[in-house]
Amino acid sequence: MKLIVDAGPLVALGDERDQRRGETRDLLAGEREAPVLSPCIAVEVDYHLQTLVGKHGNRWFIEDLAAGRFDVPRLQTVDFVEIEKLNRRYRDISPGIADLSIVVLAARHRTTRLLTFDQRHFRLLKPLYGEFFTLLPFDEDIV
């Protein structure tokens, strides 16, 4: 089952000071297929790496994207229609377009596996495919 990746783990991967860096690297290294990354998440990662690590902190990330280490599918109009529906459904928790794009891409790839540190949103968001999300690294025993 494909893995969808959120911004937090990729920012941790790029920040040598982050204690979750090794765990994130190990989880990604264990994937057989390129993990899926929303283009919305890619923008978040780029911003946070440059803000936290420095103006060249995004270099490795851009190199990984160029090398095809992540599958970054295009979001289509139908995806934004679903994002809008989800935004209305979950307005009380305000997940934002990036998190909602993860829900939509998970459905497209028929997966519930997410690499994220955001339990606050993803424990409440329900997948369009499946009953609940498996949040790595928290739910490692489930996988």
C-alpha positions as semicolon CSV with decimal commas, in nm:
position;residue;x (nm);y (nm);z (nm)
1;M;0,000;0,000;0,000
2;K;0,137;0,341;-0,101
3;L;0,261;0,589;0,156
4;I;0,143;0,951;0,153
5;V;0,386;1,195;0,316
6;D;0,302;1,508;0,512
7;A;0,532;1,810;0,552
8;G;0,652;1,755;0,911
9;P;0,857;1,442;0,851
10;L;1,027;1,591;0,545
11;V;1,116;1,905;0,738
12;A;1,257;1,681;1,013
13;L;1,459;1,497;0,751
14;G;1,618;1,823;0,641
15;D;1,688;1,958;0,989
16;E;1,994;1,796;1,148
17;R;1,874;1,914;1,491
18;D;1,542;1,730;1,469
19;Q;1,534;1,415;1,684
20;R;1,283;1,251;1,448
21;R;1,521;1,271;1,152
22;G;1,661;0,916;1,175
23;E;1,323;0,756;1,226
24;T;1,184;0,942;0,925
25;R;1,481;0,842;0,710
26;D;1,438;0,476;0,810
27;L;1,064;0,477;0,736
28;L;1,118;0,628;0,391
29;A;1,407;0,393;0,314
30;G;1,179;0,096;0,379
31;E;0,931;0,192;0,107
32;R;0,929;-0,016;-0,212
33;E;0,756;0,251;-0,420
34;A;0,812;0,625;-0,434
35;P;0,601;0,786;-0,160
36;V;0,326;1,021;-0,273
37;L;0,363;1,391;-0,198
38;S;0,092;1,647;-0,258
39;P;0,215;1,953;-0,447
40;C;0,063;2,158;-0,163
41;I;0,286;1,973;0,083
42;A;0,592;2,024;-0,139
43;V;0,541;2,401;-0,112
44;E;0,508;2,377;0,267
45;V;0,826;2,171;0,296
46;D;1,022;2,415;0,080
47;Y;0,907;2,711;0,289
48;H;0,981;2,547;0,624
49;L;1,323;2,417;0,519
50;Q;1,430;2,763;0,406
51;T;1,289;2,922;0,722
52;L;1,429;2,670;0,973
53;V;1,750;2,549;0,809
54;G;1,847;2,849;0,598
55;K;1,825;2,978;0,243
56;H;1,986;2,663;0,100
57;G;1,806;2,424;0,337
58;N;1,578;2,311;0,057
59;R;1,856;2,196;-0,177
60;W;1,835;1,822;-0,092
61;F;1,456;1,835;-0,118
62;I;1,457;1,988;-0,465
63;E;1,721;1,732;-0,572
64;D;1,498;1,449;-0,443
65;L;1,199;1,589;-0,632
66;A;1,404;1,620;-0,951
67;A;1,529;1,263;-0,911
68;G;1,174;1,128;-0,883
69;R;1,215;1,005;-0,525
70;F;0,859;1,124;-0,460
71;D;0,550;1,082;-0,673
72;V;0,402;1,432;-0,692
73;P;0,072;1,396;-0,877
74;R;-0,112;1,690;-1,022
75;L;-0,423;1,797;-0,838
76;Q;-0,717;1,821;-1,076
77;T;-1,043;2,017;-1,062
78;V;-1,229;1,711;-0,933
79;D;-0,977;1,693;-0,646
80;F;-1,048;2,053;-0,550
81;V;-1,422;1,980;-0,557
82;E;-1,359;1,705;-0,300
83;I;-1,125;1,931;-0,101
84;E;-1,402;2,190;-0,085
85;K;-1,650;1,929;0,044
86;L;-1,400;1,815;0,307
87;N;-1,329;2,174;0,404
88;R;-1,700;2,225;0,478
89;R;-1,727;1,894;0,664
90;Y;-1,424;1,961;0,885
91;R;-1,454;2,339;0,923
92;D;-1,446;2,308;1,303
93;I;-1,088;2,173;1,301
94;S;-0,960;2,390;1,011
95;P;-0,724;2,134;0,855
96;G;-0,626;2,350;0,556
97;I;-0,586;2,272;0,189
98;A;-0,255;2,087;0,229
99;D;-0,395;1,833;0,477
100;L;-0,716;1,796;0,278
101;S;-0,513;1,730;-0,038
102;I;-0,351;1,439;0,149
103;V;-0,696;1,291;0,217
104;V;-0,786;1,321;-0,152
105;L;-0,457;1,172;-0,274
106;A;-0,487;0,886;-0,026
107;A;-0,825;0,803;-0,180
108;R;-0,684;0,826;-0,533
109;H;-0,410;0,579;-0,440
110;R;-0,644;0,362;-0,230
111;T;-0,422;0,387;0,076
112;T;-0,463;0,486;0,438
113;R;-0,089;0,494;0,521
114;L;0,034;0,843;0,613
115;L;0,377;0,954;0,729
116;T;0,287;1,251;0,948
117;F;0,351;1,405;1,288
118;D;0,007;1,573;1,278
119;Q;-0,212;1,353;1,495
120;R;-0,430;1,652;1,585
121;H;-0,583;1,660;1,236
122;F;-0,532;1,310;1,098
123;R;-0,687;1,130;1,396
124;L;-1,006;1,328;1,324
125;L;-1,003;1,329;0,944
126;K;-1,161;1,019;0,796
127;P;-1,026;0,868;0,476
128;L;-1,248;0,856;0,169
129;Y;-1,121;0,499;0,124
130;G;-1,095;0,284;0,436
131;E;-1,205;0,334;0,796
132;F;-0,915;0,527;0,948
133;F;-0,565;0,646;0,866
134;T;-0,259;0,456;0,982
135;L;-0,026;0,730;1,104
136;L;0,342;0,653;1,088
137;P;0,554;0,654;1,298
138;F;0,283;0,641;1,570
139;D;0,098;0,332;1,441
140;E;0,408;0,139;1,333
141;D;0,282;-0,181;1,495
142;I;-0,031;-0,177;1,277
143;V;0,164;-0,182;0,951
